[in-house]
Amino acid sequence: MDNAQLKSAAYRKLNDYQLRANQINKTKAIAISSAIVLLLVFTYLYIHRPTFSATHQLTGENADRAFILETKTPKGSLVTMDMKKASSVNISKGSSVTMDRVETKTANENGQASFKILPGELKSGTNEIQFTVKSPGSIKRKFHYTIEKNKLPITLEVSITDDIVNSDSIKRVAVVTDPLNTISVNHMFNKANSKTGQENFEIRNYDLINLASISPEYLTDTIETPIQVSVTDVDGQERTESYLVEVSTFTNLTVNQPEETDAESIKLSGKASPGADIFIAGQNTVSNESGDFEISVPLPKIGMNLFELTASRPVEKKSTRFIAVSRLAPKVELTVKTNAVNEHSLTIEGTTTPGAAVSINGQPVVVEDNQFTWLYNFPWDTSQTYTFNIKAQKPGYRNNEEQVVIPQMPVFRKPSP
């Protein structure tokens, strides 16, 4: 091998060493860069890692009791309390709470977020609640917190008042208990897991009378009967209270007093308990769902007509009202027509009932074939407003009157002789 070949081989080896050295340096650089990136990532994750701690206490009294749970996380974190994932381990594994809900709050400058948990959302014993914390660096982590709940006495406050709805007498029963309890009234009304614990019920007096199971003929005007309120909490504890109430046993009934009329019949209206049977003078009807009724009654005689109107429903006592309706005698017919003033005179014409007498301003007027005509001459040299009262009368009939008013007339001068 000559010198040229030796030199060429030496250059190739040197070039290979340099390439290997460059590759090694690149690998080292990549490794160092990766290590730095990983260190930065771990540092970031460590600094922004979600952390969680919490404390709780039972606050308030009676229906205002609640567990206030204070959480501590990095400030600005989103803290989510997931009651759907809560469980009460002492009763049955994974048993659900009464109210499923998810609530998210942002931790304040001190890293605090407060949550309110109603006693009815937890069963007595050990309850495990799941929290999710999302740090400001968008890193999430799940945590669990345990609350030990002792059985609590049940709150129950009841007020009962009288009212009328659609003409039906009712008892308004207002119940206040712990939120999420189940409320039952007289086993007729049931409100499961009341969200607020404050509920209102309407019980008809009719239903209370029916429950008393007393035949109507033995009913007194009022009876005392119990209203029973039962409350059951999430642990199955029950509290029942009974309240005696006074109930009127009569069917409700009011009748509108009719005006006097000259018609041969009249429509009477009023209100009664819904579905009540209404009877009067051989006529009958039924009040509608709002308690309204209307019934037509004949008026057999002129003068005062007296009626007995009754309303009744099964199991209630019958209500009675006495109604007086005055039927008037028929009114004398009277029609009046005035002719336009002609020169200085006025003609009044009209018709009336056969046999009726007519007068104008107290002066009798001749009536022939139920018609009359009357002429009046305005006085000379007088200007005034003229009023004419026309009256028709007949025995057994009511009088009928009309009035004609003539505006102020011009002065009529008497012609010169």
Summary of the structure (lengths in Angstrom):
residues: 417
radius of gyration: 49.2
end to end distance: 182.0
largest distance: 182.0
contacts: 1182
relative contact order: 0.07
helix: 15%
strand: 50%
